[in-house]
Amino acid sequence: MIPYQNRITLLRLSIPFITDLFPLPYGNMVRLQTLILQNIESNRLTNILGELSPLPCLYSLVIIPMDSVSNSNSLYERIFRLPVLKYCNVTLIEGGRSEPLPFAMNTKASSIETCLINHPCCVDQLNALLSYLPQIRRLSCHISSRRNDHQIRIQLIELKYLTHLSLTMADLSFDRIELLIRNLFSRLQVFKIVTSDSLSYSDTNQWERLISFYLANLRVFQVKLLSNQPRYLLWFNRQWRCEALESCSPTFLSIQSLR
């Protein structure tokens, strides 16, 4: 690889301990556009990400470490410093409580337009992460709740380009969802939800009010219930279609507008 390092455009590392066997000169891969780090030890990621900052063409980054990460926010701070990154896909298992991520103030904003956060993320953590992403257009994340979430104030962030949002939620109250949409996600055109808590989101009147007041541009609203006792039958009265895939366990349902 070394003689051709300046010609590499895509690099996928998926062998554990490969960074020990073959130290790679990432900073010399000036044409690298896509980097996939899979099955790499998490304690190596910080150094690798630090070497990527000079790369002028690195548009896509996928990170799937082999072990748990002690502080995910320190990784995100490194990722946000990559100058031309457009696509970021991070799958983590957090092994401890991360240091709080400060809100972006005078730091240079990230160029990321599509971000997939494939690990549980609390409301305040997501709020801080999004302060670094003013160019974000598509976001997918897993939101988890904790005891003091109702006391956390969600800060208003102008995400004027964010049109596509996919949320996987666990134990998140409808009040929290409303605050997130009002302060962060008011420009959505496509909104998808995956949840196993069907009772918390079964009131069609509150959804109608939320969409009418805060989601004026919404075109697609999709709810996927991972539940054996769905509570969405009232949607039939509003000419919505419910698709059940009985082969899945638990039952998987998708509700989409007939239009």
N, C-alpha and C positions, 0 to 999 in steps of 0.2 A: 504493500500500500504506500510506503513512504515515497518511492519515486513518482507516484501519481497523485500525491495528496492535493495538489492544486487543481486536479481535474474532477475530484469526487463531488457529486451533487446530492447523493443520498447515502446515508450511513445508518445501518441498524446494528446495534450491539445487543446481543441477547444471551451471552454466555457468562455465567457468574465468574467473577475474579479475572475477567479478560483485561481489565485495566492494570492488574498486577503483571500479567503475562506480556502484554503489548501496550506500553504507554504510547498514546497517540498524540501527535502534534495538532490538536484541534485548531489552534490559532493560525495554522498554515493552510487550512482547507478553505481557501478564499471563495470557492464556488459552491460550498455546501449550502443546500437549500432546505433539506429535510434531515433531522436527526431523531432517531428512535432509540431511547435508552431503556432497555427491558432486562430484568433480572440483574441489574447492577446494584451493588451495595449502596445503601442510602448515604453512608458517610463519605462516599466518593463523589456524590452529586454536586455538592457545593463547589468543590475544586473544578469539576468539569464545566459547570455553568459559568464560573469565573473566566475560564479560557475562551468561552464562546463570544464574549462581548465585542471583540474586534471584527467579527465576521460580518461582511457587508450584504450577504445574500441569504442568511438563515431565516426563512419565512415560517417553517413548521417545526414544532418540537413536541415529542411524545415521551412522557416519563412514566415508567412502571417499575419501581424498585423491587428487589427481591425480599426486602425485610421492612419492618416498621420504621417510620420516620419520627425522630424525637421532636423536631420543630419544623412544621410545614411552612410557617410564615417566612422563615429565613430562606427557604427555597424560592418562594414566590417573589421575594425581594430581588433575588438574583435574576429570576426569569423576566421581571419587569424592566430590567436594565438592558435586555437584548434589543438592539436599536431598530431592527426592521421586522421583528417577529409578528406574524399575522394569525397563526393558528397554534393553540396551546392545548394539549390534552394531558392531564395529570391524574394518575390513579395511585392513591396512597393508602397505607394503613398507618394511622398515627399511633405512636407508642407512648406518648406522654402529652402533657399539657403544653401547648405551644406558647411562646411569648406573644403578647398581643401585637398585632400588626398596626403601626400608627397610620393614621389617615394621610393620604398624599397631600402635601402642602406645596412646597416649592420644588419638589422633585420632578424630573422630566417624566411626562406621561408615557405610558406604554402604547405601542402601536398595535397591540393585539385586537383583532376583530372577531375571532371565534375562540371561545374558551370553554373547555369541558372540565369540570371539577368533579372527579369521580371519587369523592370521599365525603364523609359527613362534615358539614360546615354549619356552625352556629350563625344566628342572624347577625350578630355584631361582627363576626369574622367576615361574612360575605359583604356586609356594608363597607368594611375597610378595604377589602380586595377590589371592589368595584370603583373605589375612589382613584385607583391607578389606571382604570380602563375607560377613558372617555370615548375611545373609538370602537368600543365593543358593539357588535351587530347581532351576534348569536351567542347565547349563553345556556349551558346545561349544568345543573349542580344538584347536589343532595343537601337538603336543609334538615338539620336535626334541632330539636328543642332541648333546652335545659331549664332548671327550676326558676332562674331569675330572668328569663327572656322577657316576661311581661314588664319588667322594670327598665329594659334597655330602650333607649331612644334611638330610633332609626334616623340617621342624618340624610337630608335631602341631597341627592346627586343628580345632575343633569346628564342623563344618558340618551342623548337625542338621536343616536343611531341604532339603539337596541330595539329590534323588531321581533326577534324570535327567542322565546324563552321556554325551557323545559325544566320543570322542578320535580324532583323526587322528595317527598316530604314524609316525616315521621313525627307524630305528636305535636304538630304545629297548629296553634289555634287559628281560627278564621280571622280574628282581629289582627294577628301578626301578618297574615297574608294580605289583608287590606292595607296595612301600613306599608308593607313592601311595595305593593303595586302603586300606591299613592305617591310614595317618595322616590321610587327607583324605576318602576316599570310602566309608566303611564303611556308610553308610545308603542306598546306591543301590537303586532299584527297577528302573530301566531303564539298561542299560549297552550302549553301541554303540561298536564299534571299526572304524576304516578303516585299513588298512595294506597295503603292498606287500611286506612282509617276512614271507612265509608260514612260513619255516622256524623263525623265532624263537618263534612262538606256536602250534606244531603239536602240542605235548605235551598231550594231553587230560587226563592225570593231574594235571599242575600246575594246569590250569584248574579241575578238579574240587576239588582241595585248596583253592585260593584262594577259590572260591565258597563252599565248605562252611564255611571258617573265618571269613571276613571279610565275606561278603555274604549275611547271613541273610535280608534283605528282598528279594532280587533276584527280579523277575518276568520280565523280558525281557533276554536276552543275545544281541546280534547282532554278527556279525563279517562285515565286507565286505573281501574280498581283491582288491586290484588286482594280480593276478598271473596269469601263464599256466600256472604249475605249482602249483596248490593242494595243500596237504598236510593237508587236513582230512577225509580220507575216513573216519577212525576215528569221526567224529561220527555216521555212519550207524548204528553199533552202539548208539548211545544214543538212537535214534529222533529224530534231528534231521533237518531237511529242508535240502537244499542246492539253491539256485536259481542257475542260471548264465545270464547274459544274453550270448549269443554275439555279439550285434551290437556289443558294446562292444570297444574295443581299448585296453588289454589286457582280457582276460576279467574280467568282474565277477561275483562270487559273493556271495550272501547266505545265511547259515545261521541258521535260526530253529527254535525248539522247536515240535514238532507240537502241543503244548498251547496 
